[in-house]
Structures are given as structure tokens and as C-alpha cells.
Amino acid sequence: MLEGRYRIDAPIARGGMSTVFRGVDTRLDRPVAIKVMDPKFANDPQFLARFELEARAVAKLKHPGLVAVYDQGVDGDHPFLIMELVEGGTLRELLRERGPMPPHAVRAVAEPVLAAIGVAHAAGLVHRDIKPENVLISDSGEVKIADFGLVRAVAAASITSDSVILGTAAYLSPEQVTSGSADARSDVYSAGILIFEMLTGRTPFNGDTSISIALQRVDKDVPSPSRLIAGVPPAFDELVAHATAREPSHRFGDATEMARELRRIARDLQLPDYRVPSPTESAEHLSARYRVGQAAPARPAPRTPEPVRHAPYAAADVTTRIPADPPTMHVPPHQQTRVMTAAREIPPDYAPPTRQEPRQPDRGHRSDLIEDRGKSRRTVIIWLSIVVALALLLGIGGWWLGVGRYSAVPSIAGLDTQRAISTLQDAGFDTETRQKASDIIPVGNVVGTDPAAGTKIIKGSTVAVLVSSGKPKVPDVTPGQDVGSVTKAIKDAGLTPVDSGEIGSTAPKGTLAKVDPGPGTVLPAGGSVKVYRSKGSAPIKMPDLSGKTEDEAKGILQKAGITVRDTRTQYDAKVKAGQVIATDPVAGTMVETGDGVTLIVNNAVEVPSVLGSNVAAARAKLEALGLKVTVRQLASNESSLVISQSTLGNIESGSTVTLVAIP
């Protein structure tokens, strides 16, 4: 009993920090789930304060997808939490029984979970440990999320080291690994991993240790589920990618926003409604069959042998009892196996067989038999030695070829470049340094390795140390480059190349036409860059460029894939100076992209007014424009004032302007 009220009946599950039991609230006579924390937390005031605070906060939340919290307390060395008993099992147990789930089943599990977590996010709470073990499925098909606030309470404990990463490694977000911080978007990341596992039956990252698994998500994107299992709709790939973006700002803002997107996908794909089955062989179902300290019902049995009877607990024993292991089943006496022998009638003519004396070998041949037996033993020993030696050689050779010559790449995350290189070289690898863009790791710090940490490769192989070059940007590529090399450069920059088909271009057919956005553009990690391939020259209608400036006309032609071969001048009084009069070929003509055209530009000069200027200044100004100047005056005097000029506005370059000056 806990606090004289909550009776513990049987264990359901055991973890590193707590054990969950099924039990009964004897005051209200209702079944409950009892989570009993490890005794080491009982004397930690920081943990107890946070434990109580989180329990109160979660108890205020109301949603059918949240496991209700009824009570919280400490009995002796046992902090405990009283919760709603969900009769069914966990999502982990369902995945073990049935494997990957189809999209409509994934939606049936994920939507209520996200809706429930969204309610908690709206109240300012973060779960921090979303995983299949904490998703409960009842026998009636209800889906609920449990264990809100426990990770935060344990994090507050003084016995918890600051260097310990709290949470389950397979579902942690990158920021939980690097800084230990978590918000609603961290839960969104974990929910994305949860959906990935439901679709594929596995988590996206694997490794030898929890740390190696956790660190992989810092420099690796979660792969699309459709790459691992056929039939996953692209919309679910996009949902997982959006939820598991390494940069928190690129994810859904909270679980409510993610649930809204999941509902939209369900409508677009017309996913049918589905009732999620509970796992058949769940720990909760098993625990319902037993009760701690309760023996199987007795039935009448023979007096001999006397059955073993277990003494009931004494009054002094009725205290807090927490079993270390599930209870032992006792077989009632009536179920013990009995071996009976039926009587048989002996025929009258039956007689026991006559005993035969053993035949003794001839003493004359005994020495020969001993010698032959010795030779046979020596032969067997020799052949056994040969077989063992060959087996050892084959075993050693196989071990060397299969395992011995391989070594795991050590983890270097968090080290500076020189220490990372030294660590790899000490492990027997050659090294090289490569740049890699990162939204998270500062410029110059180590992002990771290629191959990734934990990968087993041949000793002496070259391992690249990936050094952060800062936020990714579109690489400097030019039209005409090989598309394969451009795609690789974009991937190396930490971005995602997207094949956007062919367009007309002056670049050779099949090579790069252009990228969008253009080279040098800064994008978030994993951002998309459209790659257009050139389909070579294509017929295009020559545009009308009349009235455009020379620069404007060249820009229009360049966008159309047409090259300006030449520019020549011509006078036209109807067009302003410097503007295009026409093109060769003329507007409306069909030309091939890549062909050259000639621009015809008006070489007219706009004559400015020089009235009131002296003759010297007026002459200099007009001649600078390529015009000829004639002055009419009574006496040649450069200081005379200009009172009249023959032309204003556009005239052909080289024309003569007549000025009248006085005195």
C-alpha cells in the first residue's frame, strides 16, 4: 500500500528511473496506474519540488488524448504518481506485433497524439520524451500520450549530471543534443521521428551507443520514409521532412500546427477512418492476470502429499510493498502431473529369458587388438589436429577479412580541428579536411566526419573532417557546366538540388542552363535549389525593342536566350538619342536561341540651349557633343553673348548649329 490508500497489485513496466504498476485506489475503488520513482530521488528536494510542480501543471490539462493525473506524493523512499489506467498496451508493443503501419493507421495514431501535445504546448508545457513507449492504445481504440513533465523533473534533480543528455536518444532533437534546450518545436521533431518509425518500422539513425545515435542528427537529415519502404505517399515524406528539419525555425511551430497539416494530408489523400487495435500480448494485459502476494485459488486435493501453503502477510507487513520482479505462478495441487501404470496379465507360458554368459575373446589375439586400437587412436588424433588447425586458420582469416581489418570511425563532434585530426589518426585513419555548411555549428568548428561516426571501415582509410563553413549558400556555378557536378556542389553546400526540367539556353544541350535562386544566395540547411538543364537552341519570336535603351534591350534578349552580336548606329528624328530604333533581324522574326542579333541604336544628339552663354562656352559645349558650330556676329569676339541658336532638340551627330551673338 502507498499512503494507506493505493494498493499495488502487479508490475506493468520498468524503466531506468521508475516502475509502473497496476493498482487500486481503495478509497474510490477504481483501478489506477501507479508510477513509482527510483528511491534515489526521495531525498532530493529539487526533484521533489519540480515533481510536484509538473504533476500539478499536467493535472490541470483536459484532453481525451492525455493520460489523466489523479494524485502525487511520497511514501517513505518512494515518490509516486497516480494516473489513469489505460487498459491496452503501448505503441511499441503494437509495432513489435504488427510491424510498419499504413498511412491511414499512422494518421489514426498521430492525430490524437499531436492534438493532445498541442493542448500542452498552448499551456506552456513541453513533453521532451515523445516515443512509442509513451503512446498508449486502449482496448477500445483510444490513443493517449503519457509522462508529461517527468524528464524536466529529473533534469532538476541535483543528482543528475549536467553532462547527461535526458530523453531517449533515438527521438531527441538536434538542439537537445547540442545544448540541452527544448521547446514545442523539439516535441515536433520527436513526433516526426515517431511518424517515421510507424511508417518504416525503424528509427532513422542507428549506432553502437546512445551518444553516437544522438549525435548523428546534428549533421544528418532524417531520410524520407519512402526510401526505406515502398508505398509511402510523398505528402508523408514532406510532413516528416518539415517536422524534422535540423533548424528549429524551419519546423512546425507547435504540435497543433503539425496536427492541422496532418488533417489536410488526410483529406487530400482521402484516408479512411480507422480504429487502432491494441496490442494482444501487452505488459498491461499480462499484469491483469496477477496480483502481488495473491496465490492461485485452491481446490480439494489428496491429503498426501500435503500441499505447500504460503502464510499470509502479518499485520506488521501491511506496509509499502514494491516487488522487484513479476510474481511467481503457483500450480494448484490438482494440476500436478500423475504417472500411472496399468496392470497387465501374464500369459501362463511366459518364461524369463535365459541369461547368456558374455563371450570372452581369444587370448591369443588380445595383443594385436590393443596395438590396432592404439594406431586407430593416433590416426584419429592426427586428423582431429589437422581439422582443428584448418578451422583456426579459416576462422582467423575470416575474422580478419570480415571484422579484424575494420575499425569504427570515432566521434569527434565538439572537438576543434586539430584535436579531431589527432583523434582520427590515433585510431589508425588518414585524414583530410573538407568544408560543410551548417545552420547550427559555428564557422570553423567541426561538424562531423565522412563517413559518419560509428561507421566501420578498413583501417588506414581516409576520413574527412567536416569543418563548418557557416550557413549554406548556393555555390558559384555557371551555365554550360556538367549537371552532375553542379548537383554534387549543391549537396556539398548542405542544400537540396531539385531537377526542374529543361529550358532554352545558349548553353550546350544537356548542360546547366541556370540555377534558382542564383549563385551566392544564402539559404537554410537543406533548402531547395532548382537546377535547369539546357535544351539547346529553340525558335523564339524576336521581340520589339523600339524605344528601349541599349541596356534594357540587351537584358530582354539575354533572358530570352538571344545573344547581341553587334550594335550599330543610325539617325532617326522620331526616337530619342541612345534608344533602339530597330533590330536585325526585325521584330517578329523567328530566331533560334543562341543566335546573334544586331541592335540599331539612334545616334541622334539632343542639342541643349546655350542662350545667354558667351560664344566660347557655347562653342565648347556643342562641339563636345560632336556638333559643328557657326557664329554670326559683327566682330569676332569670343566674349560676345549668344542671343539665338538655329536648332534645339534631336539632330544627327556631326550636324552644324548656327549661333547669333552680340556685340
Order of alpha helices (4+ residues) and beta strands (2+ residues): beta-beta-beta-alpha-beta-beta-beta-alpha-alpha-beta-beta-alpha-alpha-alpha-alpha-alpha-alpha-alpha-alpha-beta-alpha-beta-beta-beta-beta-alpha-beta-beta-beta-beta-alpha-beta-beta-beta-beta-beta-alpha-beta-beta-beta-beta
